[in-house]
Amino acid sequence: MSNTPNSAPTRPVYSGDVFYWHYAWVIVTIIAVMQMVGSSIRMAFGVFIYPLSEEFGWSQGSITLAYALSSIVTAMVSPLAGLLGDRFGARKSMILGCAMFIGGMLLIGVVNQIWQFYLTFGVLLGVAQAVFLVPLIPSAMTWFRRHLGVGMGFLMAAWGLGPALTAPLMGLMIQQLGWRDTFWVTAAGSAVIMAVLIAKYSNRPADRGLEPYGALPGDPPATRRSQSVDRVKLFTKFMRHTKAYWNLSSIHFLGCVGHAVILVYIVPIAIEEGISVVVAAGLLTVLSGVSIATRLATPVLSDYVGPKTVMTVAYVLQGIPVVMLFWTHDVWLFYVFAAVFGIGYGGEAGGFPILNRRYYGQAPVGSAHGFQMLGAGLGMAVGGWVGGIVYDFMGSYDLALIISVVASLLGAVSIVLLERTDRLLIPNWETDYLPEEEEPEPTPAQASAD
């Protein structure tokens, strides 16, 4: 089997087993670690609120505005980042985004004014997150002909593992080194890790002379599809005429509002009850650690049970446990809440790649994923900022918690109203409208419907 980029794709011997060796697992591992490194600093943002407030006297609303700004910038750039990934490949996007990420982390460590914090954390890191993270999921999808849910499950699990590891580490580093050195040390470590991973990354199986994971001997050979501007624009035009294109983005918005309130403010809420910063940061560890199991299970279950059913249950389980915080005051109850909330939180996002595959098949979905990330980013911005504003004006987080519950439950209702998943929403668009040389390989049959 040749691994040279220009070699013809080779067909693996595949017996139908879910697990066998394939370079797709290297790609999944690379993306998983990139997600852990790139997203963890923002997911652990709550750990930095009190240190920044104590040093500069900034209000919680002022500090969390940087988080909201970062989420908004990521959201606004995400559709463009998705298109760039479709056009130029995820690897080039990763190089650009990682350089911006490292630069932003270094600059955060020298800020002294709130506007500087907004510019570095809010704008620079916001753009970096979109540029190097958004193209990764669509790129990973091209490595799987079958069992996409298994690959996505590992990626979603890694998204939860990052905060589980970094939240307590950040808390300890802040205590020992201060928040400035914490950003600098994190930047240095991230630079080394990202450079190694990018060197091993390939955009699609054909770049290594391979077929996608799960390709069977009877399948038509995969072709190296052109990612021309006209092709991407054509499919994006068709996608924008489907209800799912718009509804999935709004659903992601609601889900992210629901959990952003908790991710950003669970540490300050616990500190308000007299719990130390390190112990409070442990809540993010438990919450994120529990979410790993459901992040892993949700895409797999979505493949077999149906993504609508699985996601509806996850959204309900994300919303209802938040009610516990109205009477939670002891450390052990906070940890019980974190464990219960982590179940639904972990399942919130895992079904989106499966829905994209069910609705749009093997088409270039970078734009759709980017638009969904637009909704997610705006949701993280609203949820991440509303708690600080509510606290500044009302002296408690009660209204923010109510907003969290309502957003998650509205998301569950919206999922139920989505189209069925047993047929493509835009069938035969390529064979009807593209030149013959642009036509892709057939999409595998849909699994379960809901």
Number of C-alpha atoms within 10 A of each C-alpha: 12 12 15 13 14 11 14 19 23 18 19 17 11 14 11 12 8 12 12 13 9 16 18 23 18 15 22 24 17 21 24 24 19 26 22 23 22 24 18 21 21 20 23 25 21 28 28 21 20 18 16 17 14 10 9 11 12 16 18 21 21 19 23 28 23 26 30 26 25 30 34 25 24 32 29 21 23 33 24 19 30 31 24 19 30 24 17 13 20 29 20 16 22 27 17 13 24 24 15 19 26 23 18 24 24 20 20 22 19 15 16 11 10 15 13 16 21 23 19 23 24 24 21 24 32 31 25 28 27 29 30 28 25 33 31 27 21 26 25 24 26 20 27 22 18 20 18 22 25 21 23 28 26 23 28 28 26 27 28 31 25 26 29 27 19 23 27 22 18 26 24 16 19 20 14 11 14 15 19 18 17 21 23 20 15 18 20 13 12 18 16 10 14 20 14 11 17 18 10 11 18 21 22 22 26 24 18 20 19 26 27 25 27 25 23 18 12 6 14 10 17 20 15 15 15 15 15 13 11 11 20 19 14 15 20 19 11 13 20 13 12 14 12 21 21 16 19 25 23 23 29 27 26 31 31 29 31 34 30 26 28 26 25 27 27 22 28 24 20 22 17 12 13 13 17 14 22 19 17 26 28 22 25 31 27 22 27 31 24 24 30 26 20 25 31 25 23 29 33 25 20 27 23 14 16 24 28 25 17 24 26 23 16 27 31 20 24 28 27 17 19 21 15 15 19 11 9 17 15 12 16 10 14 20 20 17 20 27 21 20 25 29 24 27 33 30 29 33 21 30 29 22 22 24 21 22 20 26 24 21 21 17 21 25 27 28 28 26 27 29 27 25 27 27 29 29 30 27 30 32 28 24 33 32 28 26 26 26 20 17 17 15 9 11 10 16 22 16 13 23 25 16 18 28 25 17 24 31 23 17 28 26 14 17 24 14 11 15 16 17 21 15 16 17 19 16 12 12 13 17 12 10 13 15 9 10 9 17 17 18 14 13 16 14 12 15 14 14 17 15
